[in-house]
Amino acid sequence: WLLQAGIDLYPFDNSLAPKSRVIIEAQEDIDLYEDFFQKFHTEYPTELIIVDRWIINLEQYQGLEKVIHIFGNPKVKIITQKVKDKKNNKLIEKIIDRCKIEVIEKDKKEIVHQRYWIFDDKHIYQTSESLDFIKIDNEKTDVRYTTFLQFDKKDLDPKLSKLLSMEMN
């Protein structure tokens, strides 16, 4: 039932077969370069766009900061909602400034349901997990199991294509 849950909970998702799949196994004290970055089999991207309506708290921004670092500090744009974590807003703003993240805030219903990571406008991955799959505790980084499915640009959800064309021009 767990494998079917994503389809049952979000039946509008396309049924296309991905070009490739990146599987991140649950691990404690992970080496993000070895056990995360290298699984994408890519060079360091110059640009990373993340479309995820749930990047809204400190833990997710801390995970994003780690991702930015291991991907070689590319130019980053995120399309998400307004931050909901008011008590940590100053810390979140420091991460945004330090990493030079361009944050495009949208209303939740304006952002597609699935989460996408787009490298250099050519490597497009869909994931069901928000950045909270990365857990940071002091110097130790843990991850939960997650997958990234790679799709061709022509196979994108039309709502995502429309959102990207509006925000990237």
C-alpha positions in Angstrom: 0.0 0.0 0.0 2.9 2.4 0.7 4.1 2.2 -2.9 0.6 3.1 -4.1 0.0 5.8 -1.5 1.6 8.6 -3.6 -0.8 7.8 -6.5 -3.8 7.5 -4.2 -3.0 10.8 -2.4 -2.2 12.6 -5.6 -3.9 10.9 -8.6 -3.3 13.7 -11.0 0.4 13.0 -11.3 1.6 12.0 -14.7 2.2 8.3 -15.2 5.4 8.7 -17.3 8.4 6.6 -16.7 11.3 8.6 -15.4 14.6 8.7 -17.4 16.5 7.8 -14.3 16.1 7.6 -10.6 18.3 8.7 -7.7 17.7 6.8 -4.5 18.9 8.2 -1.2 19.0 5.6 1.5 18.2 6.5 5.1 21.5 7.1 6.9 22.9 8.6 10.0 25.9 10.9 9.9 25.9 10.9 6.1 28.7 12.2 3.9 26.6 14.4 1.7 29.1 14.6 -1.1 29.7 10.8 -1.4 26.2 9.6 -0.5 24.1 12.4 -2.0 25.7 14.6 -4.6 27.6 11.8 -6.5 24.4 9.8 -6.9 23.1 12.5 -9.4 26.1 11.8 -11.7 26.4 15.4 -12.7 29.0 18.1 -12.7 28.5 21.0 -10.3 25.5 23.0 -11.6 25.7 26.7 -12.1 22.0 27.1 -11.3 19.6 25.2 -9.1 15.9 25.9 -9.0 13.8 24.3 -6.4 10.0 24.3 -6.6 8.7 23.3 -3.2 5.8 24.8 -1.4 7.0 23.5 2.0 10.4 25.3 2.4 8.9 27.3 5.3 11.0 26.6 8.4 14.6 26.8 9.8 15.3 23.1 9.4 14.4 23.1 5.7 16.6 26.2 5.1 19.5 24.6 7.0 19.1 21.5 4.8 19.0 23.8 1.7 22.2 25.5 2.8 23.9 22.0 3.0 22.6 21.1 -0.4 23.9 24.4 -1.9 27.3 23.8 -0.4 27.7 20.2 -1.7 26.4 21.2 -5.2 29.3 23.8 -5.4 27.4 26.9 -4.5 25.3 27.4 -7.6 23.0 30.4 -8.1 19.8 29.3 -6.3 16.1 30.2 -6.8 13.4 28.7 -4.8 9.7 29.0 -5.4 7.8 28.5 -2.2 5.4 29.9 0.3 6.1 32.6 2.9 8.2 31.5 5.8 5.9 30.1 8.6 8.7 29.8 11.2 8.4 33.4 12.7 10.6 32.7 15.8 13.6 31.7 13.6 13.0 34.3 10.8 16.3 36.1 11.5 18.3 32.9 11.2 16.5 32.0 8.0 17.2 35.5 6.6 20.9 35.0 7.4 20.9 31.7 5.5 19.2 33.4 2.5 21.7 36.2 2.5 24.8 34.0 3.1 23.8 31.6 0.2 22.4 34.4 -2.0 19.1 32.5 -2.4 16.5 34.2 -4.6 13.2 33.4 -2.9 10.1 33.7 -5.0 7.1 33.6 -2.7 3.8 32.3 -4.0 0.5 31.4 -2.4 0.4 27.6 -1.7 -2.3 26.9 -4.3 -0.2 28.6 -7.0 2.7 26.1 -6.5 2.5 22.6 -8.0 1.9 19.7 -5.6 5.1 17.8 -6.4 8.5 19.1 -5.6 11.1 19.7 -8.3 14.8 20.3 -8.4 16.1 21.7 -11.7 19.8 21.8 -12.5 20.9 24.3 -15.2 17.5 24.2 -16.8 18.2 20.7 -18.2 18.3 18.1 -15.4 14.8 18.0 -13.9 14.1 15.8 -10.9 10.8 15.3 -9.1 10.7 14.2 -5.5 8.0 13.7 -3.0 10.1 14.8 0.0 10.7 18.4 1.1 14.1 19.4 2.4 13.2 18.1 5.8 14.5 14.7 4.6 17.8 16.2 5.7 18.2 16.4 9.5 21.1 18.4 10.9 22.1 18.0 14.6 25.2 20.0 15.4 27.9 18.7 13.0 26.0 15.4 12.2 23.7 15.2 9.2 21.2 12.4 8.8 18.8 11.7 5.9 15.6 9.8 5.5 14.9 7.6 2.5 13.9 9.6 -0.6 13.9 9.3 -4.3 14.5 11.8 -7.1 12.9 10.9 -10.5 14.5 12.5 -13.6 12.1 13.6 -16.4 12.5 15.3 -19.7 11.4 18.9 -19.9 8.8 18.0 -22.5 7.2 15.7 -19.8 6.7 18.4 -17.2 3.4 19.0 -15.5 1.9 21.9 -17.6 1.2 23.8 -14.4 4.9 23.7 -13.5 5.9 24.8 -17.0 3.6 27.7 -16.7 4.9 28.7 -13.3 8.5 28.4 -14.4 7.9 30.5 -17.6 6.2 33.2 -15.5 8.9 33.4 -12.8 12.0 32.9 -14.9 11.3 35.7 -17.5 
